[in-house]
Amino acid sequence: MTPDPARQFSRPPASGGRITVSLIPAAEDHLRRLQERTNMSKTDLVNRAITSHEFIDAQIRAGRELMVRDSGTGETRIIWLF
């Protein structure tokens, strides 16, 4: 059975850092699809996206590369964020 990511982490209490964001249609669609696949709330997904982006940005600024590897073929690709 595949672990449910929504149940792996408990949400910390809200600290009051609220924002309102207008999403472009593609981002809105991606958010909807992520909710369907993960059963996570919009808040959890947005918090994880921001945290992930900060981590990736810090790694790139430190001179590291972000890569994905196809476990079936072994093919590796570098991911560029702009």
N, CA, C and O atoms as CSV, one atom per row, in Angstrom:
chain,resi,resn,atom,element,x,y,z
A,1,MET,N,N,0.827,-1.175,0.000
A,1,MET,CA,C,0.000,0.000,0.000
A,1,MET,C,C,0.881,1.252,0.000
A,1,MET,O,O,1.855,1.319,0.751
A,2,THR,N,N,0.556,2.226,-0.819
A,2,THR,CA,C,1.327,3.459,-0.912
A,2,THR,C,C,1.008,4.366,0.268
A,2,THR,O,O,-0.165,4.564,0.586
A,3,PRO,N,N,2.037,4.930,0.935
A,3,PRO,CA,C,1.764,5.814,2.053
A,3,PRO,C,C,1.028,7.066,1.590
A,3,PRO,O,O,1.248,7.551,0.480
A,4,ASP,N,N,0.173,7.573,2.428
A,4,ASP,CA,C,-0.593,8.781,2.133
A,4,ASP,C,C,0.201,9.989,2.612
A,4,ASP,O,O,0.337,10.181,3.820
A,5,PRO,N,N,0.745,10.834,1.681
A,5,PRO,CA,C,1.559,11.978,2.098
A,5,PRO,C,C,0.808,12.938,3.004
A,5,PRO,O,O,1.420,13.595,3.847
A,6,ALA,N,N,-0.493,13.030,2.848
A,6,ALA,CA,C,-1.272,13.954,3.666
A,6,ALA,C,C,-1.279,13.529,5.129
A,6,ALA,O,O,-1.486,14.370,6.004
A,7,ARG,N,N,-1.060,12.253,5.419
A,7,ARG,CA,C,-1.097,11.771,6.795
A,7,ARG,C,C,0.312,11.638,7.394
A,7,ARG,O,O,0.434,11.346,8.584
A,8,GLN,N,N,1.352,11.839,6.624
A,8,GLN,CA,C,2.706,11.641,7.123
A,8,GLN,C,C,3.185,12.795,8.003
A,8,GLN,O,O,4.048,12.597,8.858
A,9,PHE,N,N,2.645,13.978,7.810
A,9,PHE,CA,C,3.107,15.150,8.533
A,9,PHE,C,C,1.914,15.862,9.157
A,9,PHE,O,O,0.899,16.084,8.496
A,10,SER,N,N,2.037,16.210,10.399
A,10,SER,CA,C,0.961,16.982,11.004
A,10,SER,C,C,1.211,18.457,10.732
A,10,SER,O,O,2.355,18.907,10.683
A,11,ARG,N,N,0.139,19.192,10.557
A,11,ARG,CA,C,0.246,20.614,10.256
A,11,ARG,C,C,0.515,21.386,11.545
A,11,ARG,O,O,-0.182,21.192,12.540
A,12,PRO,N,N,1.536,22.273,11.532
A,12,PRO,CA,C,1.778,23.091,12.728
A,12,PRO,C,C,0.662,24.119,12.883
A,12,PRO,O,O,-0.036,24.427,11.917
A,13,PRO,N,N,0.491,24.646,14.078
A,13,PRO,CA,C,-0.549,25.654,14.269
A,13,PRO,C,C,-0.292,26.869,13.382
A,13,PRO,O,O,0.856,27.235,13.126
A,14,ALA,N,N,-1.364,27.481,12.923
A,14,ALA,CA,C,-1.244,28.669,12.066
A,14,ALA,C,C,-0.562,29.783,12.836
A,14,ALA,O,O,-0.850,30.007,14.011
A,15,SER,N,N,0.341,30.477,12.166
A,15,SER,CA,C,1.078,31.558,12.815
A,15,SER,C,C,0.562,32.927,12.398
A,15,SER,O,O,1.088,33.945,12.847
A,16,GLY,N,N,-0.441,32.969,11.562
A,16,GLY,CA,C,-0.997,34.248,11.163
A,16,GLY,C,C,-0.431,34.793,9.866
A,16,GLY,O,O,-0.851,35.862,9.424
A,17,GLY,N,N,0.504,34.100,9.244
A,17,GLY,CA,C,1.074,34.563,7.984
A,17,GLY,C,C,0.143,34.237,6.833
A,17,GLY,O,O,0.267,33.185,6.205
A,18,ARG,N,N,-0.783,35.130,6.556
A,18,ARG,CA,C,-1.776,34.867,5.515
A,18,ARG,C,C,-1.510,35.733,4.290
A,18,ARG,O,O,-1.071,36.877,4.404
A,19,ILE,N,N,-1.784,35.163,3.107
A,19,ILE,CA,C,-1.711,35.909,1.859
A,19,ILE,C,C,-2.897,35.515,0.993
A,19,ILE,O,O,-3.491,34.452,1.170
A,20,THR,N,N,-3.225,36.384,0.062
A,20,THR,CA,C,-4.223,36.067,-0.954
A,20,THR,C,C,-3.503,36.083,-2.285
A,20,THR,O,O,-2.788,37.035,-2.599
A,21,VAL,N,N,-3.687,35.033,-3.067
A,21,VAL,CA,C,-2.959,34.883,-4.329
A,21,VAL,C,C,-3.941,34.596,-5.450
A,21,VAL,O,O,-4.835,33.762,-5.304
A,22,SER,N,N,-3.774,35.288,-6.569
A,22,SER,CA,C,-4.541,34.978,-7.780
A,22,SER,C,C,-3.699,34.037,-8.630
A,22,SER,O,O,-2.583,34.377,-9.023
A,23,LEU,N,N,-4.231,32.868,-8.909
A,23,LEU,CA,C,-3.494,31.870,-9.675
A,23,LEU,C,C,-3.789,32.005,-11.158
A,23,LEU,O,O,-4.916,32.297,-11.558
A,24,ILE,N,N,-2.757,31.786,-11.971
A,24,ILE,CA,C,-2.985,31.694,-13.408
A,24,ILE,C,C,-3.711,30.382,-13.669
A,24,ILE,O,O,-3.618,29.471,-12.846
A,25,PRO,N,N,-4.430,30.246,-14.780
A,25,PRO,CA,C,-5.203,29.026,-15.033
A,25,PRO,C,C,-4.382,27.733,-14.943
A,25,PRO,O,O,-4.862,26.738,-14.399
A,26,ALA,N,N,-3.165,27.736,-15.462
A,26,ALA,CA,C,-2.345,26.513,-15.415
A,26,ALA,C,C,-2.027,26.138,-13.972
A,26,ALA,O,O,-2.098,24.961,-13.619
A,27,ALA,N,N,-1.680,27.107,-13.134
A,27,ALA,CA,C,-1.361,26.820,-11.734
A,27,ALA,C,C,-2.600,26.337,-10.993
A,27,ALA,O,O,-2.511,25.445,-10.150
A,28,GLU,N,N,-3.742,26.915,-11.298
A,28,GLU,CA,C,-4.991,26.483,-10.672
A,28,GLU,C,C,-5.289,25.019,-11.022
A,28,GLU,O,O,-5.712,24.242,-10.166
A,29,ASP,N,N,-5.065,24.657,-12.281
A,29,ASP,CA,C,-5.272,23.283,-12.716
A,29,ASP,C,C,-4.282,22.338,-12.037
A,29,ASP,O,O,-4.657,21.246,-11.610
A,30,HIS,N,N,-3.032,22.752,-11.939
A,30,HIS,CA,C,-2.017,21.922,-11.288
A,30,HIS,C,C,-2.352,21.735,-9.812
A,30,HIS,O,O,-2.194,20.639,-9.275
A,31,LEU,N,N,-2.813,22.795,-9.153
A,31,LEU,CA,C,-3.186,22.693,-7.753
A,31,LEU,C,C,-4.342,21.714,-7.579
A,31,LEU,O,O,-4.322,20.894,-6.661
A,32,ARG,N,N,-5.343,21.788,-8.444
A,32,ARG,CA,C,-6.486,20.881,-8.376
A,32,ARG,C,C,-6.026,19.430,-8.545
A,32,ARG,O,O,-6.456,18.543,-7.807
A,33,ARG,N,N,-5.132,19.198,-9.541
A,33,ARG,CA,C,-4.648,17.830,-9.773
A,33,ARG,C,C,-3.840,17.314,-8.586
A,33,ARG,O,O,-3.953,16.146,-8.215
A,34,LEU,N,N,-3.025,18.185,-7.991
A,34,LEU,CA,C,-2.268,17.780,-6.806
A,34,LEU,C,C,-3.194,17.426,-5.650
A,34,LEU,O,O,-2.957,16.450,-4.939
A,35,GLN,N,N,-4.245,18.213,-5.462
A,35,GLN,CA,C,-5.212,17.906,-4.411
A,35,GLN,C,C,-5.844,16.542,-4.635
A,35,GLN,O,O,-6.008,15.766,-3.693
A,36,GLU,N,N,-6.201,16.246,-5.885
A,36,GLU,CA,C,-6.812,14.954,-6.200
A,36,GLU,C,C,-5.860,13.794,-5.933
A,36,GLU,O,O,-6.269,12.759,-5.407
A,37,ARG,N,N,-4.576,13.969,-6.299
A,37,ARG,CA,C,-3.610,12.878,-6.136
A,37,ARG,C,C,-3.184,12.678,-4.689
A,37,ARG,O,O,-2.948,11.548,-4.259
A,38,THR,N,N,-3.084,13.775,-3.932
A,38,THR,CA,C,-2.500,13.686,-2.591
A,38,THR,C,C,-3.510,13.764,-1.461
A,38,THR,O,O,-3.196,13.408,-0.325
A,39,ASN,N,N,-4.727,14.229,-1.756
A,39,ASN,CA,C,-5.735,14.480,-0.713
A,39,ASN,C,C,-5.268,15.519,0.295
A,39,ASN,O,O,-5.734,15.532,1.434
A,40,MET,N,N,-4.354,16.389,-0.116
A,40,MET,CA,C,-3.868,17.449,0.762
A,40,MET,C,C,-4.661,18.726,0.508
A,40,MET,O,O,-5.236,18.910,-0.564
A,41,SER,N,N,-4.683,19.600,1.503
A,41,SER,CA,C,-5.395,20.866,1.363
A,41,SER,C,C,-4.578,21.839,0.511
A,41,SER,O,O,-3.374,21.662,0.325
A,42,LYS,N,N,-5.251,22.860,0.002
A,42,LYS,CA,C,-4.554,23.908,-0.748
A,42,LYS,C,C,-3.479,24.547,0.122
A,42,LYS,O,O,-2.372,24.820,-0.343
A,43,THR,N,N,-3.811,24.782,1.384
A,43,THR,CA,C,-2.842,25.401,2.304
A,43,THR,C,C,-1.593,24.543,2.441
A,43,THR,O,O,-0.477,25.054,2.347
A,44,ASP,N,N,-1.769,23.237,2.664
A,44,ASP,CA,C,-0.609,22.350,2.795
A,44,ASP,C,C,0.216,22.324,1.519
A,44,ASP,O,O,1.445,22.358,1.580
A,45,LEU,N,N,-0.432,22.266,0.376
A,45,LEU,CA,C,0.292,22.218,-0.895
A,45,LEU,C,C,1.057,23.500,-1.154
A,45,LEU,O,O,2.202,23.452,-1.603
A,46,VAL,N,N,0.452,24.646,-0.881
A,46,VAL,CA,C,1.138,25.926,-1.090
A,46,VAL,C,C,2.310,26.060,-0.122
A,46,VAL,O,O,3.388,26.505,-0.516
A,47,ASN,N,N,2.109,25.681,1.139
A,47,ASN,CA,C,3.223,25.742,2.095
A,47,ASN,C,C,4.384,24.861,1.659
A,47,ASN,O,O,5.542,25.270,1.748
A,48,ARG,N,N,4.084,23.668,1.193
A,48,ARG,CA,C,5.148,22.772,0.722
A,48,ARG,C,C,5.827,23.307,-0.537
A,48,ARG,O,O,7.040,23.170,-0.698
A,49,ALA,N,N,5.050,23.913,-1.421
A,49,ALA,CA,C,5.638,24.480,-2.639
A,49,ALA,C,C,6.628,25.589,-2.291
A,49,ALA,O,O,7.720,25.649,-2.856
A,50,ILE,N,N,6.251,26.460,-1.368
A,50,ILE,CA,C,7.142,27.558,-0.973
A,50,ILE,C,C,8.388,27.018,-0.292
A,50,ILE,O,O,9.501,27.453,-0.588
A,51,THR,N,N,8.207,26.074,0.617
A,51,THR,CA,C,9.345,25.477,1.319
A,51,THR,C,C,10.272,24.743,0.350
A,51,THR,O,O,11.494,24.847,0.455
A,52,SER,N,N,9.689,24.006,-0.588
A,52,SER,CA,C,10.491,23.294,-1.595
A,52,SER,C,C,11.252,24.269,-2.476
A,52,SER,O,O,12.430,24.054,-2.762
A,53,HIS,N,N,10.600,25.329,-2.908
A,53,HIS,CA,C,11.253,26.306,-3.785
A,53,HIS,C,C,12.403,26.983,-3.053
A,53,HIS,O,O,13.459,27.211,-3.642
A,54,GLU,N,N,12.214,27.307,-1.781
A,54,GLU,CA,C,13.288,27.938,-1.017
A,54,GLU,C,C,14.481,27.000,-0.904
A,54,GLU,O,O,15.622,27.434,-1.067
A,55,PHE,N,N,14.239,25.722,-0.628
A,55,PHE,CA,C,15.324,24.743,-0.527
A,55,PHE,C,C,16.068,24.616,-1.854
A,55,PHE,O,O,17.298,24.648,-1.889
A,56,ILE,N,N,15.318,24.473,-2.939
A,56,ILE,CA,C,15.936,24.317,-4.258
A,56,ILE,C,C,16.732,25.561,-4.627
A,56,ILE,O,O,17.848,25.451,-5.134
A,57,ASP,N,N,16.177,26.734,-4.382
A,57,ASP,CA,C,16.883,27.984,-4.677
A,57,ASP,C,C,18.189,28.071,-3.886
A,57,ASP,O,O,19.221,28.460,-4.434
A,58,ALA,N,N,18.150,27.711,-2.606
A,58,ALA,CA,C,19.356,27.744,-1.783
A,58,ALA,C,C,20.416,26.783,-2.311
A,58,ALA,O,O,21.602,27.110,-2.315
A,59,GLN,N,N,19.997,25.603,-2.756
A,59,GLN,CA,C,20.946,24.630,-3.288
A,59,GLN,C,C,21.591,25.141,-4.578
A,59,GLN,O,O,22.802,25.022,-4.761
A,60,ILE,N,N,20.786,25.701,-5.455
A,60,ILE,CA,C,21.311,26.225,-6.721
A,60,ILE,C,C,22.260,27.385,-6.463
A,60,ILE,O,O,23.314,27.479,-7.092
A,61,ARG,N,N,21.893,28.270,-5.540
A,61,ARG,CA,C,22.772,29.413,-5.209
A,61,ARG,C,C,24.080,28.946,-4.583
A,61,ARG,O,O,25.088,29.650,-4.646
A,62,ALA,N,N,24.068,27.758,-3.977
A,62,ALA,CA,C,25.284,27.191,-3.381
A,62,ALA,C,C,26.123,26.438,-4.418
A,62,ALA,O,O,27.130,25.819,-4.074
A,63,GLY,N,N,25.705,26.494,-5.688
A,63,GLY,CA,C,26.482,25.870,-6.749
A,63,GLY,C,C,26.127,24.419,-7.033
A,63,GLY,O,O,26.862,23.724,-7.735
A,64,ARG,N,N,25.018,23.963,-6.500
A,64,ARG,CA,C,24.601,22.583,-6.750
A,64,ARG,C,C,23.622,22.539,-7.919
A,64,ARG,O,O,23.070,23.564,-8.319
A,65,GLU,N,N,23.414,21.341,-8.461
A,65,GLU,CA,C,22.478,21.142,-9.565
A,65,GLU,C,C,21.297,20.314,-9.092
A,65,GLU,O,O,21.436,19.443,-8.234
A,66,LEU,N,N,20.144,20.593,-9.658
A,66,LEU,CA,C,18.941,19.823,-9.369
A,66,LEU,C,C,18.747,18.844,-10.516
A,66,LEU,O,O,18.687,19.241,-11.680
A,67,MET,N,N,18.648,17.564,-10.180
A,67,MET,CA,C,18.518,16.538,-11.204
A,67,MET,C,C,17.397,15.572,-10.863
A,67,MET,O,O,17.053,15.374,-9.698
A,68,VAL,N,N,16.838,14.977,-11.906
A,68,VAL,CA,C,15.893,13.874,-11.735
A,68,VAL,C,C,16.444,12.687,-12.512
A,68,VAL,O,O,17.031,12.838,-13.583
A,69,ARG,N,N,16.239,11.499,-11.942
A,69,ARG,CA,C,16.736,10.294,-12.594
A,69,ARG,C,C,15.578,9.332,-12.780
A,69,ARG,O,O,14.810,9.075,-11.853
A,70,ASP,N,N,15.465,8.802,-13.994
A,70,ASP,CA,C,14.466,7.780,-14.295
A,70,ASP,C,C,14.999,6.471,-13.733
A,70,ASP,O,O,16.007,5.949,-14.209
A,71,SER,N,N,14.321,5.939,-12.717
A,71,SER,CA,C,14.828,4.724,-12.075
A,71,SER,C,C,14.764,3.512,-12.990
A,71,SER,O,O,15.465,2.525,-12.765
A,72,GLY,N,N,13.926,3.580,-14.023
A,72,GLY,CA,C,13.836,2.459,-14.955
A,72,GLY,C,C,14.960,2.438,-15.967
A,72,GLY,O,O,15.535,1.387,-16.246
A,73,THR,N,N,15.278,3.618,-16.526
A,73,THR,CA,C,16.290,3.681,-17.589
A,73,THR,C,C,17.640,4.190,-17.103
A,73,THR,O,O,18.657,3.995,-17.768
A,74,GLY,N,N,17.651,4.841,-15.945
A,74,GLY,CA,C,18.886,5.439,-15.454
A,74,GLY,C,C,19.169,6.800,-16.054
A,74,GLY,O,O,20.165,7.434,-15.706
A,75,GLU,N,N,18.301,7.265,-16.958
A,75,GLU,CA,C,18.495,8.579,-17.580
A,75,GLU,C,C,18.398,9.672,-16.518
A,75,GLU,O,O,17.495,9.670,-15.682
A,76,THR,N,N,19.351,10.607,-16.572
A,76,THR,CA,C,19.387,11.732,-15.632
A,76,THR,C,C,19.243,13.030,-16.403
A,76,THR,O,O,19.870,13.219,-17.445
A,77,ARG,N,N,18.413,13.926,-15.883
A,77,ARG,CA,C,18.229,15.243,-16.496
A,77,ARG,C,C,18.430,16.310,-15.450
A,77,ARG,O,O,18.043,16.152,-14.292
A,78,ILE,N,N,19.045,17.407,-15.875
A,78,ILE,CA,C,19.211,18.585,-15.019
A,78,ILE,C,C,17.959,19.439,-15.155
A,78,ILE,O,O,17.456,19.645,-16.260
A,79,ILE,N,N,17.458,19.936,-14.028
A,79,ILE,CA,C,16.291,20.801,-14.027
A,79,ILE,C,C,16.767,22.238,-13.808
A,79,ILE,O,O,17.547,22.514,-12.896
A,80,TRP,N,N,16.293,23.131,-14.644
A,80,TRP,CA,C,16.627,24.553,-14.544
A,80,TRP,C,C,15.409,25.317,-14.064
A,80,TRP,O,O,14.320,25.160,-14.617
A,81,LEU,N,N,15.578,26.143,-13.040
A,81,LEU,CA,C,14.518,27.019,-12.566
A,81,LEU,C,C,14.898,28.448,-12.881
A,81,LEU,O,O,16.041,28.858,-12.678
A,82,PHE,N,N,13.949,29.191,-13.370
A,82,PHE,CA,C,14.232,30.590,-13.714
A,82,PHE,C,C,13.466,31.524,-12.839
A,82,PHE,O,O,13.579,32.740,-12.986
